Amino acid sequence: PGIHQRSQQGDAAGLPYSICWEYPSRELSKYKIASDNSIQIILPLVKGRLQSVDYKTGTPLWRTELGGEIDSDVLVEKNRESVYAVAKSPGEDAADFNVSRLSLSTGIPIWQTK
């Protein structure tokens, strides 16, 4: 489990791609990852957490906890300043969820609905 970054330069076995870095994690949620296409990849994790990793090296950049469970794909704003995530709050009420806007560079919440 985890994600891999692949290079088009190939590997020693002559395959067209080789693994440049790996971010092993058993915490990935079922939702799609997001990227700003230049610096980082945002990973939706279990237990309402988001992890940012460097796009080129796989080095962790920031991690934040939204609480509850991530309940949708993560979105990166077109201007690459914010990331949006929906988390279902703990409890049995299916309508109890929060939408969060976070700083893409730091993971610090800018605002959150209740």
Secondary structure as GFF3:
##gff-version 3
##sequence-region A 1 114
A	DSSP	beta_strand	2	7	.	.	.	ID=ss1
A	DSSP	beta_strand	18	24	.	.	.	ID=ss2
A	DSSP	beta_strand	34	35	.	.	.	ID=ss3
A	DSSP	beta_strand	40	45	.	.	.	ID=ss4
A	DSSP	beta_strand	49	54	.	.	.	ID=ss5
A	DSSP	beta_strand	60	65	.	.	.	ID=ss6
A	DSSP	beta_strand	69	70	.	.	.	ID=ss7
A	DSSP	beta_strand	75	76	.	.	.	ID=ss8
A	DSSP	beta_strand	82	88	.	.	.	ID=ss9
A	DSSP	beta_strand	97	103	.	.	.	ID=ss10
A	DSSP	beta_strand	109	112	.	.	.	ID=ss11
###
